[in-house]
Amino acid sequence: QVQLVESGGGLVQAGGSLRLSCTASGRTFARYSMGWFRQAPGKEREIITAISYSGRNAPYADSVKGRFTISRDNAKNTVYLQMNSLKPEDTAVYYCAIGGSGRDYYFSAAAEVDYWGQGTQVTVSS
């Protein structure tokens, strides 16, 4: 089993920044893809982006392009999501995920995810 523990969520004013972290532990496997999804109340879970073991990232969701940045530290089995210029519509539960493996592989949909984090709430006030 793989456990994913997220941190960094919270309440922030519009225009502010947060950095989410997600660390994998347990039966971790080499060269896996990691990424982030989010789900707002009453909406479907959407992918934000993912990143390969080699650091290649998937295209960002249009709604966060230019404001969010994904990165990872393989030595720490950790993926990060830097979120800048936050908007009230970014309010959601943010989920970390692991899916697939391969040096340059990154997942692009929920169906490709093998493990999920428990989620962390991000609330952006106007």
N, C-alpha and C positions, 0 to 999 in steps of 0.2 A: 504493500500500500504506500501511497504517497500522500503526504499532508502538505497543504498550502496554507500559510498563515499570512494574512494581509494586515497592514497597519497604515496609518497616516490619514485616514478619513477624518471628517469633522465638519464643523460649521465655519463658513467663511463668507465674507461680504463679496458682492459682485466686483469683479476686477482683481480679486486676490488670487493667491496661488496655494496649491497643496502638492505634496509629493507622496504618492502611494508606493508602498513597498510590499513585496510578496516573496516569502522565502519557502522553498521546498525542502522537505525532509522525509525520512523514511526510505523506502526502496526507490531512490532516485535513479534514473537511468541517463546514460550519456546522450548528449547532443539532442535533447528534447527542445521543442518549441514552447515558448511561454507567451502569454498575452493577457489582454484585458477586455472584459465585456462590461456593460452596464445595463441596468434595468430600472426605468422610472416607473412610478405608480401607474398602473393601467396600461402600460406599454410592454411590448415584447423585448426580450433581451437582445441587445445589439452588440456587435463586435466593435471595439474601438480600434485595435490593431494587435498584431502579434510580432514576435521577433524570433529569428532563428538562433541556433547555437553560435553561429558565426557572426551574428550581429545584423544580418539583413532584416529589415522590417517590412511588414505588409503595408499597403496603403492605409492611411488613416481614414476613419469615417469622415465624411464631408463636414459634419457638424463640429469636429474638433480640429480639423486641419489647420496647421499654423499656430495652434495654441497648446497642444499636448505633445509630449515627446516620450517615447518608450526607450528604455535602455536595460542592460542586464550586466550582472557580474557573475560570471560562471564559477569563479572560485568560491563564491558565497551562495550559489544556487538561488540567486535573488534577481527579480525583475522589478523595475521601477516604472512609474508613470508620473512624469512631471506635468502638472496641469497649471497653466497660466491663463490670465485674463478670463477667469471663470465667470460664467453666466448663470442666472437662475435656472435656465433650462438644462444645465449640467447636473442638477440635483437628481440623484439616483443612488442605488446600491451598486457598487463597483465590485466585480468579481475577477479574481485572478484565475488563470487556467493553464493547464499543460496538455499538450496534445502532439502526438507523433514524434518522430526523431529523424535525424539526418542533418548534417552540418549546415546546409543552407535551406532547410525546410522550415516553413512557418505555416501554421494553420490559418484558415480563412473563414471558418464557420463553426458554430456550436457543435455540429455533428462530428467534427474532427477532434473534439476535446475528450481527453481521457480522465482528467481530474479537475475538480473545481475547488476554489477556496470558499470560505463561509460567507464572504462578502463584507464590505465595509461601506458605511453610509457616508455620502458626501452631500452636504446641504449648502446651497449658495443662496444667500439672502439678497434681496434687491435694495 
